[in-house]
Amino acid sequence: MKPINVCIIGAGQFSQCFVPLYQAHPLVGEVSLCEVLPERLKAEGDRLGVSRRFTRYADVLAARDIDAVAIFTQRWSHAPMALEALNAGKHVYCAVPAATTLEELHALIDAVERTGLTYMMGETSLYYGSRLFMKEKWDAGAFGRFVYGEGEYYHDMTHGFYEAFQYSGGKDWKQTASYPPMLYPTHSVSMVLSVTSARATKVACLGYVDRHDDGVFRKEVSRWQNNFSNQTALLQTNDGGAMRINEFRRVGQSGGRSVRGRLYGTDGAFEEQTNGALWTTRDMDGSEDVEPLIHCQGVHTHEQWEAIKVDVALKGEFTSGFAEVHQKYRARLPDAYRTLPNGHEGSHQFLTDDFVTAVYHGRLPTCHVWDAARYNAPGILAHASSLRDGEWLDIPDFDSPTP
Ligand SMILES: NC(=O)c1ccc[n+]([C@@H]2O[C@H](COP(=O)([O-])OP(=O)(O)OC[C@H]3O[C@@H](n4cnc5c(N)ncnc54)[C@H](O)[C@@H]3O)[C@@H](O)[C@H]2O)c1
């Protein structure tokens, strides 16, 4: 089979990390770029060394020699664009979230089942050191039976988000900076459910009405009439346990890891903080400090650090490097990746390789569409619950891929 041709959709802040990884992958042929803003397309195309460029998504979908699209557009646009691509016969890699409604999730599953094409949601949490550590312990049976889990994504607006939303939304950025936190749930939900392989069956959620005077989370300004900057959800899982998810955009915390997980079983427990992680079991005397195993160290050079165009508050996250726990998994990555940057707690290189190899070999990708729905739907219903004063809502079962 020929190497696959991939078009990166959206030349924003996140895709700049992935263009070099697609370009360097030996199973990828041509990498092209699509961006609606012509000046941005020119600047980023020149900077990243991409010669084939598009300003219209429809032209990408019509191009017969493009096998796959990697969608890095704004978070609410993902499902419609992924559906268009699948219906046009393209494989899809999509940044999180997969969707903002349950209908979109059902439509994505239908489209993948109908077309047989590859769809992968690029869930960065799956390769976070803490999640890999938990998964290894889980698979070894060291947690025992699942009791309770916590997942959280804390990202205060002042921590590079004002700049990111201004870059993304232009002069009307406040309309979209108010995106409901629970509609971006997959980092935190997957921290628990990707380890236990369970699904959440019902959810109740409370919203924190924002009081900041920056005018972002205002019903009259927000495209979603959203005035919650923080949301907290309690969920029941189908393995008899419970979990708590926090999505906070107004919180007095910065630095360290913004996505964290905690998992308690009948035999063992893992607890992660922004800087620090402990493993313990019922029979241990005290806890083991596992932070050195999961703490990422930059593999970036000064030039790579400079080359990432994001607010300085986000640079560390975008160029995180690897942790000790990643090392044994690196052997499967292309040799060319050894000298390339890696970001979001070690995840970018693994996710890119997962998608490319899944398409090339016709395998189910790491975060397939059914998993994407399992991580995404709880947040959609959590947001709905918070609008109904914390009413318990049932979460549908999206099933699993047919073998
Ligand atoms: N850890 C993570 O998983 C993580 C981290 C950062 C961002 N993200 C996600 O990645 C996505 C991109 O984030 P970002 O910060 O780069 O966003 P961004 O807004 O900076 O960039 C999006 C770009 O897409 C372009 N675009 C919009 N519609 C388009 C279309 N139809 N065709 C072509 N281009 C189009 C926009 O003009 C913009 O330049 C977001 O959905 C975000 O949620 C995920």
The ligand as a Tripos MOL2 file, in Angstrom:
@<TRIPOS>MOLECULE
LIG
   44    48     1     0     0
SMALL
NO_CHARGES

@<TRIPOS>ATOM
      1 N1         -4.9150   18.5830   24.7510 N.am      1 LIG1
      2 C1         -5.6900   18.6480   23.6820 C.2       1 LIG1
      3 O1         -6.2440   17.6510   23.2770 O.2       1 LIG1
      4 C2         -5.9190   19.9560   22.9800 C.ar      1 LIG1
      5 C3         -5.0720   21.0550   23.2070 C.ar      1 LIG1
      6 C4         -5.2890   22.2280   22.4770 C.ar      1 LIG1
      7 C5         -6.3330   22.2910   21.5560 C.ar      1 LIG1
      8 N2         -7.1400   21.2250   21.3840 N.ar      1 LIG1
      9 C6         -8.2540   21.2560   20.4150 C.3       1 LIG1
     10 O2         -7.7200   21.4480   19.1160 O.3       1 LIG1
     11 C7         -8.5810   22.2550   18.3390 C.3       1 LIG1
     12 C8         -7.7760   23.3880   17.7380 C.3       1 LIG1
     13 O3         -7.3270   24.2200   18.7880 O.3       1 LIG1
     14 P1         -6.5630   25.5550   18.4730 P.3       1 LIG1
     15 O4         -6.2400   26.1670   19.7710 O.co2     1 LIG1
     16 O5         -5.5090   25.3200   17.4620 O.co2     1 LIG1
     17 O6         -7.7280   26.3780   17.7800 O.3       1 LIG1
     18 P2         -7.6170   27.6790   16.9150 P.3       1 LIG1
     19 O7         -8.9440   28.3160   16.9700 O.co2     1 LIG1
     20 O8         -6.3690   28.4300   17.2730 O.co2     1 LIG1
     21 O9         -7.4010   27.1590   15.4240 O.3       1 LIG1
     22 C9         -8.4450   26.6920   14.6190 C.3       1 LIG1
     23 C10        -8.1480   27.1270   13.2060 C.3       1 LIG1
     24 O10        -9.0640   26.4880   12.3390 O.3       1 LIG1
     25 C11        -9.4330   27.4070   11.3110 C.3       1 LIG1
     26 N3        -10.7000   26.9600   10.7310 N.ar      1 LIG1
     27 C12       -11.9450   27.0870   11.2530 C.ar      1 LIG1
     28 N4        -12.8530   26.5540   10.4190 N.ar      1 LIG1
     29 C13       -12.1630   26.0710    9.3570 C.ar      1 LIG1
     30 C14       -12.5380   25.3990    8.1570 C.ar      1 LIG1
     31 N5        -13.8160   25.1070    7.8830 N.pl3     1 LIG1
     32 N6        -11.5760   25.0450    7.2790 N.ar      1 LIG1
     33 C15       -10.2780   25.3210    7.5380 C.ar      1 LIG1
     34 N7         -9.8540   25.9700    8.6440 N.ar      1 LIG1
     35 C16       -10.7890   26.3360    9.5480 C.ar      1 LIG1
     36 C17        -9.5190   28.7330   12.0710 C.3       1 LIG1
     37 O11        -9.4790   29.8360   11.1850 O.3       1 LIG1
     38 C18        -8.3120   28.6320   13.0010 C.3       1 LIG1
     39 O12        -7.1440   29.1610   12.4100 O.3       1 LIG1
     40 C19        -9.6840   22.7410   19.2690 C.3       1 LIG1
     41 O13       -10.8240   22.0460   19.0100 O.3       1 LIG1
     42 C20        -9.1970   22.4150   20.6520 C.3       1 LIG1
     43 O14       -10.2400   22.0040   21.4440 O.3       1 LIG1
     44 C21        -6.9450   20.0630   22.0600 C.ar      1 LIG1
@<TRIPOS>BOND
     1     1     2 1
     2     2     3 2
     3     2     4 1
     4     4     5 ar
     5     4    44 ar
     6     5     6 ar
     7     6     7 ar
     8     7     8 ar
     9     8     9 1
    10     8    44 ar
    11     9    10 1
    12     9    42 1
    13    10    11 1
    14    11    12 1
    15    11    40 1
    16    12    13 1
    17    13    14 1
    18    14    15 2
    19    14    16 1
    20    14    17 1
    21    17    18 1
    22    18    19 2
    23    18    20 1
    24    18    21 1
    25    21    22 1
    26    22    23 1
    27    23    24 1
    28    23    38 1
    29    24    25 1
    30    25    26 1
    31    25    36 1
    32    26    27 ar
    33    26    35 ar
    34    27    28 ar
    35    28    29 ar
    36    29    30 ar
    37    29    35 ar
    38    30    31 1
    39    30    32 ar
    40    32    33 ar
    41    33    34 ar
    42    34    35 ar
    43    36    37 1
    44    36    38 1
    45    38    39 1
    46    40    41 1
    47    40    42 1
    48    42    43 1
@<TRIPOS>SUBSTRUCTURE
     1 LIG1         1 GROUP 0 **** ****
